[in-house]
Amino acid sequence: MHTTPVGVPVYHQDKFFNPKAPAPMDAPWEYEQIEGFYRVQHTTFNIGHQEAFEVSDFSARPQEDYSS
């Protein structure tokens, strides 16, 4: 997971070690807004760029009420 401003692209080691390589100036992904926060709408995620998992394979936890 990366925390970046909306619309900012994320680069990896290939760009770090070759800063003159071409790279997009805008992030290519779509966002959704949830409770005032923006989140990228990915269909998969991975940990350490090793193995990808489908987002649809996981379910969200029920929201807890912290108002009391």
C-alpha positions in Angstrom: 0.0 0.0 0.0 1.2 3.5 -0.8 -0.1 6.7 0.7 0.1 9.4 -1.9 -1.8 12.6 -2.9 -4.7 12.0 -5.3 -3.4 11.8 -8.9 0.2 11.2 -8.1 1.8 8.2 -9.8 3.8 5.6 -7.8 7.2 4.5 -9.1 9.4 1.6 -8.1 13.1 0.7 -8.1 13.4 0.8 -11.9 12.6 4.5 -11.9 14.7 5.1 -8.8 17.8 3.6 -10.4 17.1 5.2 -13.8 15.6 8.6 -13.0 15.9 9.7 -16.7 13.6 6.9 -17.9 10.2 7.9 -19.2 7.4 7.9 -16.7 3.8 9.1 -16.6 3.1 12.4 -14.9 -0.5 11.4 -13.8 -1.7 8.3 -12.0 -3.5 5.9 -14.3 -6.0 4.5 -11.8 -9.5 5.5 -10.8 -10.5 6.6 -7.3 -13.6 6.2 -5.1 -14.5 8.3 -2.1 -15.4 6.6 1.1 -16.3 8.6 4.2 -14.4 11.6 2.9 -11.2 9.7 1.9 -10.1 8.7 -1.6 -9.1 5.1 -2.3 -7.7 3.6 -5.5 -10.1 1.1 -7.0 -7.9 -2.0 -7.5 -9.2 -5.4 -8.4 -6.1 -7.1 -7.0 -3.5 -6.4 -4.4 -0.2 -8.0 -3.5 2.3 -8.0 -0.7 5.9 -7.3 -1.6 5.0 -7.7 -5.3 5.2 -11.5 -4.8 1.7 -12.9 -5.1 -1.5 -11.2 -6.3 -4.8 -11.7 -4.5 -8.3 -10.8 -5.9 -10.0 -8.1 -3.8 -13.3 -9.9 -4.3 -11.9 -12.9 -2.4 -12.1 -10.8 0.8 -15.0 -9.4 2.6 -15.1 -6.2 4.6 -15.3 -6.3 8.4 -18.6 -4.9 9.8 -18.3 -1.3 10.9 -18.0 -0.9 14.7 -19.9 1.9 16.4 -17.4 4.1 18.3 -19.8 6.9 19.0 -20.5 6.0 22.6 
